[in-house]
Amino acid sequence: QLRLVESGGGLVEPGGSLRLSCAASGFTLDYYAIGWFRQAPGNEREGVSCISSHGGDTEYADSVKGRFTISRDNAKNTVYLQMNSLKPEDTAVYYCAADGDPCVPRNLESGAYWGDWGQGTQVTVSS
C-alpha cells in the first residue's frame, strides 16, 4: 500500500523558515512526480510546487516563487519543501501527493491529477 507521510510543520514567525518532508513507504518514489499542496480554512486547495520523478523539472505557484524550493532525495525516498521568508498567508495544512510524471503547470493546478496523498502537516506563520 502506498503511503506518504508529511512532517516538519510547526509555528514560525513571519520571515522565518521551515523545511517540510514527504516520506514514502511501501513504494519507491523514483518513478513518481511529487506535488505539494496547501489548504487554509475557508480556502480551496492550492497547488504549491511539484517535482518530476528525476528531479529535473519543477514548478511553483506564483505566490511562492523565489521563497520555496522543492527537492528530492530518491535514496532516502523523500521529497522536501524548503520554505523561506514565510508570510502569515502561507498558514495552511500542507499535503504532498504522488502520481506519474509530468510535473507541469496544469497538473499543479489540478489536485485531481494526483492519486495518492499524505495526511498533511500544519504550518502556522504568526508573531
N, C-alpha and C positions, 0 to 999 in steps of 0.2 A: 504494500500500500504506500502510495506517495504521501510524504509528509513534509511540510515546510514549517519551520519554527523561527519566528522573528524574536530578536532580543536587542537590547541596547537603548530602549526608550527611557524616558525619565523627565524630570523637571529641570529646565535650564533657563538662565536669564537671557533676555534679548542680547544678541551679539555673540552668544556662546555657540558651542559646537557639540554635536553628538555623532556617534557612528552606529548605525543600525546594522545588524547582521541578519541574514536569512540563511539558515542551515537546512540542508535537505537530509532526510533519512529514508531508507527504503528504496532509493534510486540514486543514480549518479546524475549530477547536474550538467555533465559535459555536453549533453545533446539538447539542452533546453535553454531557450531565452528566458530571462527573468525580468519581471516588471515590479516596480514599487508604486503603490497607490496609497492614497490617504483619504480619510473621510472625517470631517469635523461635524459636530452636532448641528443638525438642521441643513447641512450641505450635501450635495451629491458627491459621490466618489469621484476623485480626481486622479488621473494618471500623473505620476511624478517623474519617473525615469524608467528606462529599460536598457538591457544589455543583451547582445546576441550570445549564442552559445560559445562562440570562440572569443568573445570579448572585443572584437574589432569594431562593432557598431554599437553606438549608444545614442539615446535620445533623452531630451529633458523638456519638461514643461517650461514655458517662458517664465513662470513665476519663480523658478528655482535655478535657472541658468546662471552660471558664474558663482553659485553658492554651494550647490550639491554636486557630488561626484559619485558615480556608480562604478563599482569594480567587482571583479570576481577572482576567486582562487579555487579553481576546479580541484586542485589537490586536496583542499580542505572541504570541498563540497559546499562552499559558502559564497554568498554574494553580499557585498557591503554597500551601504549608502552613507557616505560621509557628508554631513550637513554642517555647514559653517554659516556664520553671520545670521543665525536664526532670528526670526521675527515672530511676534505674537500670532500672526496669521498662519504660521506654519503648524500651530497647535492642531493636532488631529490624531486619530488612530492610523498607524501606518501598517500596510499589509504588503507582503510580497506574494507574487504569483508566478507560475511556471507554465510554459507551453513551448511548442516548437518555434523555431525561427520563422519569420524575421522580426527583429526589433525595428519597427518603423513607426512614424507618427500615427498612422491610422490605428495601429494595434495598441499604442499607448493611450490613445483617446478612448478606446472601447474596452472597458473591463470585461465585456462578454467574450472577448477573444481568448482569455486566459482560463485554462481548465482546472488548475489546482491552486489553492490558496492557503496561506497560513492563517493563524488566529488573530494576528495583529499585535502591535505594541504601541502603547500610548506615549505620545510626545507632547509635552506641555512647555510652552515658552512664555514665561511670565516673570516679572520682577516682584 
